[in-house]
Amino acid sequence: MRVWRGGERYPGGDPAAGIESSHAFSFGAHFDPANLGFGRLIAANEERLAPGAGFEEHPHSGVEIVSWVLEGELTHESPDGPPVVVRPGDLQVLGAGSGVRHTERNAGSVPARFLQFWLTPLGEPGEPEHRVVRALPTGEPYPVSRAGAALTVHRPGEGERCDLPAGEWCYAHVASGSVEFRDRGAAGEHTRYAVAGDAARIADAGTVTAVAAEAGTELLVWSPPR
């Protein structure tokens, strides 16, 4: 297990246009052959948009894009349907499939902050898909089937623990609050403290427990589907 700090992320975006980005993996102009992704993830970005700022219409293909709003709201627009507003607690999944175009914008009056994860599909891209899950239940894995992965959102109270799922990989991002990751390996227990913006990358998961170090903690956990 290694905890990557939020300060280790690559900066991006366009601050002059009201867009500030932090990238956990190689992205855009930042190329690191030793940090191309983890598990099925090829991007784990934190985006901050000023009111009115956003990403103009652009294309995607062959990628599953999952967005989780932390503050404010995110408006998604595409030529294939009406605008959709995503707010905290909602999960948006865009399966780009064989090709899709869309716009992402903060149409609200306050700054927006959201996490966006990109995953590689297992097989052929297929047709584009778009769905929003309102008020995603806490602690229940949500499968992103075409990528062979699942996302679980945990909101443990202070001192409460959650066992991270066993599997060949697990990516746990601290969205808010702070967490102690306790690894009960063969060499004994090791603890790593993580705050908002940090993420644990765990290979051969199954011996790691996350314990909330404060109230208001939210932990997003990616793993193979169970």
PEQUIBEL-V869226 format. One record per backbone hydrogen bond with DSSP energy under -1.0 kcal/mol. CO is the residue of the C=O (numbers start at 1). NH is the residue of the N-H. Records with the same first field share a line. If there is no record, write none. Layout:
# PEQUIBEL-V869226
CO->NH ; NH
This chain:
# PEQUIBEL-V869226
2->201
4->199
5->8
6->9
10->23
12->21
14->17 ; 19
15->18
18->50
19->14
20->48
21->12
22->46
23->10
27->30
30->27
32->35
35->26
38->41
40->120
41->38
43->118
44->24
45->116
46->22
47->114
48->20
49->112
50->53
53->106
55->104
58->102
60->100
63->96
64->119
65->94
66->117
67->92
68->115
71->113
74->86
75->105
76->84
77->103
78->81
84->76
86->74
87->90
89->136
91->133
92->67
93->131
94->65
95->129
96->99
97->62
100->60
102->58
103->77
104->55
105->75 ; 107
106->52
112->49
113->70 ; 71
114->47
115->68
116->45
117->66
118->42 ; 43
119->64
126->98
129->95
131->93
133->91
142->151
144->147 ; 149
145->148
146->122
149->144
150->223
151->142
152->221
153->139
154->219
157->160
160->212
162->210
167->205
168->204
170->202
171->222
172->200
173->220
174->197
176->218
177->196
178->213
179->194
180->211
181->192
182->209
183->185 ; 190
185->188
188->185
190->183
192->181
194->179
195->198
198->174
199->4
200->172
201->2
202->170
205->167
207->184
208->164
209->182
210->162
211->180
212->159
218->175 ; 176
219->154
220->173
221->152
222->171
223->150
